[in-house]
Structures are given as structure tokens and as C-alpha cells.
Amino acid sequence: MVVIGGGVAGYNAARIAAGMGAHVTVFDVNLGKLRELDGEFGGTIRTRYSSTMELEGAVKRADLVIGAVLIPGAKAPKLISNSLVSQMKPGSVLVDIAIDQGAASPIHAPQLMTNRPTPSTTACSTAWPICPARCHGPPPLP
């Protein structure tokens, strides 16, 4: 599993996946954040500085890619191209939760999984906005 972005959403995606026994690699450009993740996870996940070459190689090999990129006050950088999606493993999944910040992938609007992966197809993709980024105030209580 590849997580792009080591912030709150990326951290939690990595934590859940690692807890389920997945091999997780988190990419970020903030070295301090990567060191913090290394300390927090004690070596159970891999952290990598986000360079184009290394990120593209990891995305091509991943079963699951989570785009959790956030630059406060700016659009998310386009780190995953249509070309890269077409090179992902058959049956792999791309989830871009940076959709409300402009998306880190070719996905342009929140959507359901419209092209479910099968052994003969390439990756499928989906995007979900992070509600707290749009909703101000405390979450509703049950």
C-alpha cells in the first residue's frame, strides 16, 4: 500500500493498514513529518521522501494507493497522472481523498467506484472529500 501524504489522513490510513498487516510506504516532502512517522511506527512502515521517480515506481507496484496530499490554502499537487494510472497493476485501487483540494490524481470530482477492478483490467479509482474540510464546527452527536 502506498500513502501519499503523511498528515492526519495519511497517518491514519497507514496506521489502519499496518494494523491489518499490510506493507505500507508513506511518501511526503516534509522530512520532519517522515521522522515523526518513523518514530511513531517503530519501523513497521516505510517512509520515503517524495521524489517523482520513487513515487511513480511505488505506485506502479502498489495494490492500493491513497492520495492524502494537503497544502493548506492551495490546490493539491497533481502527483498521479493518467499515464501513471494506466501503468498501475491490474486490479489495483486508487483512492484520492484530496479531491476537495483539487485532487492529487486525474479524478476531477467525488465519485463512487465506477470501474471495479477485475483480473483483466487496470486500476480503478474513486475519490471522497474529507467532510471536516468542508463542514465547520463540531461533528454532530448521535
C-alpha positions in Angstrom: 0.0 0.0 0.0 1.2 3.5 -0.8 0.1 6.6 1.1 0.9 9.9 -0.5 1.0 12.5 2.3 1.9 11.9 5.9 -0.6 14.3 7.6 -3.6 13.3 9.7 -5.4 11.4 7.0 -2.3 9.7 5.6 -1.1 8.8 9.1 -4.5 7.2 9.9 -4.6 5.3 6.6 -1.1 4.0 7.3 -2.0 3.1 10.9 -5.1 1.1 10.0 -3.4 -0.7 7.1 -0.3 -1.5 9.2 -2.5 -2.8 11.9 -4.1 -5.2 9.4 -0.7 -6.5 8.4 -0.2 -4.5 5.1 3.2 -3.4 3.8 2.8 0.3 3.9 5.0 3.0 2.4 4.3 6.7 3.2 5.6 9.4 0.9 5.9 13.0 2.0 8.1 16.1 1.3 8.4 17.1 4.9 11.4 15.3 6.4 10.3 16.2 10.0 6.9 14.5 9.3 8.7 11.4 8.0 10.9 11.2 11.1 7.9 11.6 13.3 6.2 8.7 11.4 9.3 6.6 11.7 9.3 7.2 15.5 5.6 6.6 15.9 5.5 3.3 13.9 8.8 2.0 15.1 9.8 0.6 11.7 6.6 -1.2 10.9 6.0 1.1 7.9 8.5 2.5 5.3 8.8 6.3 4.9 10.2 7.9 1.7 10.9 11.4 0.6 8.5 12.0 -2.3 10.5 12.2 -5.5 8.9 11.7 -8.9 10.9 8.6 -9.8 10.5 6.8 -6.5 6.8 7.7 -6.1 6.0 6.5 -9.6 7.8 3.2 -9.1 5.9 2.6 -5.9 2.5 3.5 -7.4 3.0 1.1 -10.3 3.7 -1.8 -7.8 1.0 -1.0 -5.2 -2.3 -2.8 -4.7 -3.7 0.3 -3.1 -2.8 3.9 -3.4 -4.2 6.6 -1.0 -3.8 10.2 -2.2 -3.9 12.2 1.1 -2.0 15.4 -0.1 -2.8 18.7 1.6 -1.2 22.0 1.1 -3.2 24.5 3.3 -4.6 27.3 1.3 -3.5 25.8 -2.1 -4.6 23.1 -4.5 -3.2 19.7 -4.1 -0.3 19.0 -6.5 -1.0 16.6 -9.4 1.3 13.7 -8.4 -0.5 11.0 -10.2 -1.1 11.3 -14.0 -3.5 9.4 -16.3 -0.4 7.7 -17.7 0.7 6.5 -14.3 -2.8 5.2 -13.5 -2.7 3.2 -16.8 0.6 1.6 -15.6 -0.7 0.5 -12.2 -1.1 -3.2 -11.5 -4.3 -4.8 -12.8 -6.8 -4.9 -10.0 -5.2 -2.2 -8.0 -7.2 0.7 -6.5 -6.5 4.4 -6.3 -8.4 6.5 -3.6 -7.9 10.2 -3.7 -9.1 11.9 -0.6 -7.5 15.2 -1.7 -10.4 15.7 -4.1 -11.8 18.7 -2.2 -8.4 20.4 -2.6 -8.2 19.9 -6.3 -7.1 16.2 -6.3 -3.6 14.7 -6.5 -4.8 12.4 -9.3 -6.7 12.7 -12.6 -10.0 12.3 -10.7 -12.0 15.5 -11.1 -15.0 15.1 -8.8 -16.1 12.9 -5.9 -17.4 9.6 -7.2 -18.2 6.1 -6.4 -16.1 3.2 -7.7 -17.3 3.2 -11.2 -14.8 0.8 -12.7 -14.3 -2.0 -10.2 -11.1 -3.9 -10.8 -11.1 -7.4 -12.3 -8.1 -9.6 -13.1 -8.1 -8.3 -16.7 -8.5 -4.6 -16.1 -6.1 -1.9 -14.9 -6.6 0.2 -11.8 -9.9 1.5 -10.6 -10.3 4.9 -8.9 -12.5 6.7 -6.5 -12.5 10.0 -4.7 -14.1 11.1 -1.5 -13.9 14.6 0.0 -12.9 14.9 3.6 -16.1 16.2 5.2 -14.4 18.2 8.1 -12.6 20.2 5.4 -16.0 21.4 4.2 -18.0 21.4 7.4 -17.2 23.9 10.1 -18.0 23.3 13.7 -18.1 20.1 15.8 -19.3 16.9 14.3 -22.9 16.0 15.0 -23.6 13.8 18.0 -25.8 10.7 17.7 
